[in-house]
Amino acid sequence: MNYTKEQEQAIFLRDKNIMVSAGAGAGKTRVLVSRMAELIMDEKNPVEADRFLVMTFTNAAAAEMKERISLDLEERLAKDPENHYLRKQIRKIRQADISTVHSFCNHLIRTHYNELSIDPSFRIGEEGELFLLRQQAIEQLLEEAYASGRESFVKFAESYAPGKSDKVLEELVGDLYRFSRSFPNASFWFEKTKQEALQLAEAKEWDNSPAVMLIFLKAKKELLQEKEALSKLLKNIAGEEVPEKYGVLLQDVSEYVEALSQTESYDAYYMVLSRGSVPAFPRATKKDKEWADYEIVKEWHQEVKELLQKQKETVFTAPAEELQREAAGIYPLLEEYIVLAQRFEEIYLAYKKEKNVYDFDDLEHFALELLVDHYDKGGQAYPSETAKTLAKKYKMIFVDEYQDTNLVQETILEMLSEKDNNTLFTVGDVKQSIYRFRQARPDLFLRRNEKYHNEEEGVSIELRDNFRSAPGVLCFTNYVFSRLMERDFGGVDYNEETALRAGEGGPMLEDKETSELLFFVKDSVQTLEEAPEDVVTETALITKRIQELIEEGYHYGDIVILLRSGAGRMEPMAEF
């Protein structure tokens, strides 16, 4: 088979943890299947099919993986029909642990249900059924809280849900419960949260609290970027005849930025920021605008002004003493909030146990109970005997769509990964991470990728060759995302090292088509709502372009119209 250099490395490299960053259309499934097949057939150290653990994101992906590896092995058997070892592996692959994370957890729980004290005949509840159980749990929780008459709850309710309705309280508790479930050890996270909040509430600890340090260092980092931009700007205009008023402006802004950069605490930064401001940009004459660097200076001035104004309005809103007093007042409410969320979890779990129905989060957490022996004071998990046994069983662990892994799933992987027994092969693309709303943590991908780039614990491989799209599509995609995506916005710097490129031998490599944009400029930009006439106008614009393409020699079968939503659009388009 023909592989790219990077694909070949991902398939044949041995005895190392590997992370593959696979861009769209880069052949990641082919790489996964080929690596498994080559490991099975390795002449020196073959790995039998039942020693694989493969975790995919969907059941469909798991089924496809099994089918493709089976076909690969059957093609090899057709060339070597007397190979009994190969026949054995084809039988084993059908029963191999190739599944979603939840399916793996489900199997693990049903195998070790006695260690969890649950009924092995449990099932995953329907969403409507689970919703009713949650409602019963929240009603019981609030009844208990009101009956207790505890002052902390009364203050919490008065602060966040004044009036006769408890709906806000229900939503608040539900939100915190759901978020806490994304942590492998929620109790540790709750305790850590309280400790950090207590630091904010205490005057002597306020400046050193993680929250304050985070926002202060972030502000300083943003400021440093503007300082570097100014330094570059001043270097470019050195020796030029700079209009006096712009020279004065640059000097004033430079001094203001420098004063901010010299601060070493939140309060010091706040004082400098609140007492000063970025001077207005001087009105320009026609001659001023002829100055070669006029637009560059104007753009930089606007960037600095917007940045510091945003910091004033959203971060450095009050002196430290005032914010500390507010934090001290909020702390008891936070404690009560956590008590409510933890009690809700207990009640909800009891209802689920009574009905013998659970949700997918429960599968992950039950699996953790089986795989984690204990957590140390820092929250680090240590594997149980069950985890150690499984780590010896699985010689190779594969994880697909790794960018959408959450902290609980990551801990499950860590418990199954043992340096002396197996290696980990992860595949994903942080640029395609779309499940943060489900508490996916693409930062886990980035952290592991960075470690492997430095050849700590593993090797990082980048698959950039796209075999699915025409070069014109790739060129357009790279153009757009190189201007939108950077490490702080999207998790990766979209540059020449990460951009997609047309793969040699790809089916569309010779395609000469280019991408184009059709602009429809509305009369008013005050609203994003689409009026019916807008849809008709857009449809007319598209129809006109289609007619032009037909006249150029294309056929209607060559054209497809993709819509974000069919509602209110498909009928007008069909009528055209």
N, C-alpha and C positions, 0 to 999 in steps of 0.2 A: 504493500500500500504506500501511497505517497503522503508523507506528512511534512508539515513545516518543521523548521528547526526547533521551534518552541513546543509544538505538539509532540515531537519525538522525545524531547527531554521529559515532558510530563508523563509520557507513556512508559519510558524505559528506565528512568532514574530509580534507584533502589535504596532502601535502608535510610530514608530521610522523610521527615514530615514535609509535605508539599502543599503550597497554596497556589491555585491557578486563578488568576484574574482573567476571566473570559468575556470579552466584549460580545455584543450581539452578533449572531451568525458566525461565531468563531469555531464552531464544531466541538463544543464542550462535551456533549453527550457521546460523540464518537470517541473523544479522548478517554472519557470514563470507561466506556465499553471496551475499548482497545487495551487500556491498562489492565482491566480485570482479566481479559483473555490472555494477555501476555504473562501476567502473574501466574495464572493457572498452568500455562505451558512453559514456564521458566525452567530451563534445563538444570540450573544449579540449585535453586531454592523454590520449587513450585509451591503455590499456595492453593489448597483445595477450596472449592466454591463455598463450602459451609463454614469457612474461616473468615468470610467477608461479612462486614456489617455495612450496609449501604442505606443512608437516610436521604430521602427525597422530600420535596415540598408538597407534592400531591400524589394521590393514589394512581392517577393516570401516568405520571412520570415514573413511578415505581414499576407499573405494569410494562411500560415501554422499555425500561431498562432491562427487565428480566427477558423480555422478548428478543431484544437486540443482542444481548450476550448469548442467549440460547442459539440464535441464528448464526452468530459468529462461530460458536463452538461446533455447530452442526456442519457448517461449511468446511471447517478444518477436518471433521470426521469423515466427510465425503471424500477428502483427499487421502485419508489414512484410516480406512474402515476397520482395520485390525487393532486399532488403538483402544484397548480396554480401559485405560486410565481416562481417556477423553470421554468414553461412554458413561463412565461413572460420574464425571464432573457435570455432564449434561443432565443426569438425573438429580444431582445435588443442587444444581443452580435453581431448579424449580422449587426447592424448599429453602433456598438461601434467605437470609435475613435482609431482604431488599424491600424497604417499605418507608412510609412516612415516619416522622418522629413519634407521632401519636400512636400509630400502629405498633411500633416497637415497644412503647410504654405499656400499651394495652396487653401485649403478649407477656411482657415481664411481670406485670401485676397479676395476671391470671395464673402465672406459674408460681408466684410467691405470695399469693393472697393471704395465706395463713400468718405471714409476718406482719401484715397490715390490719388484721382483724376486720376484714370486710368480706362480704358475700361474693364469691367468684362469679355468680350469675348476674352481676350488675350490668347495666347498659348505659349508653350515652343518651341523656334526656333530650327531648325535642325542645326547641327554644321557648315555645309557648309554655310548656310544662315547667321549665326552669324559671321562667319569668314569674309564674305563680308562686313557686317556692321562695323566690327572692322577695316577693311582696309579703308573704307570710312572715318571713324572717325579719324584714325591716319593721313591720307592724309590731312584732313581738319585742324587738329591740327598743323601739320608742315607748311602748307601754311600760317596759321595765325601767327605762330612763326617767320617764315622768313620775312613775310610782316611787322611785328612789328619792326624789326631791333633792338630789345633790346639787349644791350651789353651782358647781362648775358646769353642769349640763344646762341649768336654767340660764346662765350667762351666755353659754354657747348658742342656745336656741334664740335668745333675745337678740344676740349680735348678728346672726346669719339668717334667721327665719322669723322675723317679727310678723305678727298677724295670726290668723287662725289656721293657715295651711302649713302642713309639714312637708310639702313637696320639695322645698329647697333642701331641707335636712336629709330627706331620702336620697336626693341626687348627690349631695356632698358625700355622704357615707358610701354610696355606691361607687362614686368616682375613686375615692381613696382605696377602697377594697380592691377594685379592679387593678389599679396601678400597683398596689403592693404585691399582687399575685405575679407580677413580672420579675420579682426578686426571688432567688432560690431560698433565702432565709429572711422572710418578711419581718420576723421578730427582731433580728439584728438591724435591719434597715430602719424599723420604727425607732429603736433605741438610739441609733446613730443620728437620726433626724432630730430627736428630742435633745440630744447632746449639742448638736450644732445650733439649734434654736436657743438653747440655754446660754450659749456663748454670746449670741446676739442680744440676749436679754440682760446680760451682765456688763456693766460699764467697763470694767477692767479687761474684759476679754473681747469686746466688740470689734476692735480693729483687727484682731488676729483670727476672727471667725472665718471659716471656709467661704461663706457666702460673700462677706465683705472683701476678702482677698481676691475672690474670683472676679467680682465686678471691677475692683480697682485695677487689677493686673490687665484685664481686658481693655479698660479705658486707656491704660498706658500703652498697650500694644497698638491700639488704633491710632494713638497720637504719634507713636514712633514711625508708623507708616507715612504719616503726613510730614513728619520731620525729614524723613529720607527723600520724599518727593520734593520738598523745598530745597534740600541740599543739592539734589540733582538739577533743579530749576536754576538755582543761583550759579551753579557751575556752568550751565549752558549760556547764561546771559553775562557771564563775567567778561569784562572788556567791552561790552556793548554800551551804547549810549541809551540808558534807561530813562524814560520820562520821570521827572522828579517825583510827581505824586505817587507813581507806582513803586518807586524806590522806597519812599517813606512808608507806603502800605506794607510792602514786604518786610521792612524792618520792624514795624509795629506788630504785625502778626507773628513774625519770627520770635520776638521777645515774649509775647503772650504764650506761644506754644512752648518755648523754652522754660518759662516759669512753671507751667503745668508739668512738664517732664521732670522737673527737679523735685517735685513733691514726693513724699514717702508714705503718705497715709491718705485714707479716704477724706478725712476732715480737711487736710491741707489742700488736697485737690479741689474739694468743694469750695473752699474759701477763695482760691485763685480763680476758679471758673466763674463763680457767682459775682465776684467783684469786677471782673473784666469782661471784655467782649471783642469779637472780631470787627474791626472797623468796616464801615460800608465801602463798597467798591466805588472809587471815584468816577464821576461822570466823564465819559471819554469824548474827546474832540475827534474830528475826522483824521487829524494827523496822528493822534494817539492810536487809532485803530490800524494805522499803516505800520505801526511797530510790529516786527516779525513775531515777537513772543506775547503779543497782547492777549490773544485767545487762550494761550497756555496759562498765563498768570491769572486770567479771569476764571478759568476752570478750576485751578488749584484753590483760589480764594473761596469759590463757591463750595468746594468739597470740605474745606476746613470749617467754614461757617456752618454748614449743615451738620457736620459731625458734632461739633461742640454744642450746637443748639439742641441736638438730639440727646446728648449726654446730660445737659441741664434739665431737660423736660422729662426724661425717663429713668435716669440713674441717680444723678447727684441732685436730688430734689429738696434736700433739707440737711442741716448740720447733723453730725454724728450723734450728738446728745439727744436731739429730738427723735431720731430714728431708733436709738437705743431704748428710749422711754416707750415708744410704740411697741417695740419688740417685747419688752418686759410685760406690757399689758396683754399682748397676744399669746404669750407662752402658755398660760393656764388653759386658754381656749384650744391651743394645739394639743395639749395633753389630753383634753377631753375628746377631741376629734379622733385621736389615735385609739383611745379606749373604746369609742363607739365602733370604729372600723374593725377592731380586733374581736369585739363581742359579736358583731354582725357575722364575721367569718365563722365563729363557733356555732351560732344558731343556724346559719345557712347550711353548714356541713352536716349538722344533726338532722335537718329536714331531708337532705339528700340521702343520708345513710338510711333513714327510715323508709324512704321510697326505693332505695337501692338504685338510684340514678345519679350520674355524675356528669360533669362537663369536661371538655378537652383540657382545660387548665388542671383539673383534678388528676388527669392521667399523668401529666408531667410532674406534679408535686408528689403523687404516690410513688412514681418511679424514683424521684429524688430520695424519698424516705428509705427506699430499698438500697439505693446506691451510695448514699452518704452515711458514713459512720458517725461523724460529728463535725462541728464547726469550731475553730479556735476563736480566741477573743477578738481577732481581727476579721472574722467572718470567712476565713479560708476553709473550704470543705476538704474532708479526707475520706477516701474510698472505704466502703464496707467490704466484708468478705465476699458478698455477692458480686460487687463491682470488680474485685480483684479476680474472681473466677472468670467473669465475662471478659476481662481484659486479656486473660491468657487464652481464652477461646478464639477471640477475634484477632487475626494477624494483621488485617487491613481494615481501617475504618474510612469510609467515603461519605462526604457530606456535600450534597448539591444545594444550590441557592443559599450559600452560607451567609450572604449579606443580609438575609432576613431572619437570622437566628436571634433568639432573645437570650437573656441572662440565664434563665432556667435551663433552656436547651444546651447552652454553652457549658453549664455545670455538669449536665448529664454526660456530655462528650468528655469533659475533663476526667470524670470518674471512670470512664471506660478506656481512656488513653493511658497506656503505661509504656514508658520509654524503652524498657527492656523486653517488652512483649509484642508491641504492635506499632504501626505508623499511621499517621492521619493524613488524609488527602482531601482537601477542601476546595470547592469550586464555587465561584460566584462573580458578581460584578457590582461593586458599590454604586456605580452609576445607575443601576436598575433597582435599587432598594426602594420599595414603595409601601412597606408595611410598618412604618414607625407608629401609625395609629394603633397597631396591635402590639406595641412595645418592642418591635424589632430593634436591634441595636447594631446598625452598620459600623459603629465605632469598634465593635469587636473584630470585624473584618479588617478595618484599617490598622488596628493595633497588632494583630497577628501578621498582617502583610508587612508592616514596618519591621517587626522582629525578624521575619524571614528574609527581608531584603538585606539585612545586616548579617545574614547567615547565622542567626541565633536560633537554635532549635529546629531549623528547617530551611527550605528553599522556596523563593517566590518566583513564579513564572507568569509572564504576561502573554496572553493570546489576543493579538490585535487584528489578525487577518480575518476579514469578513468574506464569507463565501456565499452570502445570501442576497446581498444588495448590489445594485449597479453602482459603479464609481461615482456617477453624478449624484446619487442619493447620499453616498458616504461623504462626498466633498461638502455638500450642503449641510449635512448633520454636523460635521466637524466645524464648519464655519460658525454655525449658530452656537454650539455648546462651548467652543473655545472662548466665546465672549460672555457666556452666562455662568459656567461652572468653574469653581475654584475650591480649594480645600475647605475654606470656611463656609462655603455655600455649595453643598453637593458632595463634600467629603473627599474630593480629588481634584488636583489641578489638571484641567483638560488641555493638554498641550501636545507637542509632537510625539512625546513618549507614550501617551495614553490614547491618542486619537485612533479611530478606526482606519484601516487601509484595505484596499481590495486584495483578496488572496489570490496568489498565482494559481491558475487552473480553475478558478471559480466559474460557474456556469454563466455569470453575467459580466465577466471581466471585459469582454469586448463591446459591451453595451455603450453606446456613445451619447445616450440621453443625458440631459442636464435637468436640474431642478429649477422651478420658477415659482414666483409668488404673484398672486393676483390680489391687488389691493382694492378694497371696497371702503371708501372714506365716507362716513356718515356725516350728515349735516351738523349734528350735535354730538359732543363727546361727554355730555353731562351724565349720561346714564349708560349702564351696560345691558339694560333690558332691551330685548329685540322686539321691535314692532313688526306686525305681519308684513308691512310693506318692505321692511328690510330683508326678510327672508325671500320675498319675491324678487327683489333687486339682486340679491346675491345669486339666486337661482338663475336669473337672466344672464348674469356675468359668467357663470359656469357654463351655461348652455352655449353662449356665444363662443367660448373657448373650445368647447367640444366640437362645434360646427367647424371651427378653423382647423382643428386636428383632423377631422374627417376629410376636409378638402386637401390636407397635406398628405393623405394616403393612409391614415390610420383607420381601423375598423372599430365599431362600437364595442366589440368583444375585447378590445385592448384597454378599455377604460373602465375604471371603478370609482365610485363616489363614496367616500367614507365620512360618516357624520359622528360628531361627539354624542348626539342624541337624536333619535328619530322623531321625537315628539314635536309636532308643529312644523316639521320640515319636510318629511317624506311626501305628504300629500301635495304640497305646492310643486315639489320637484317632479313628482310623477305626472302632474298635469302638463308640465312643460314638454 
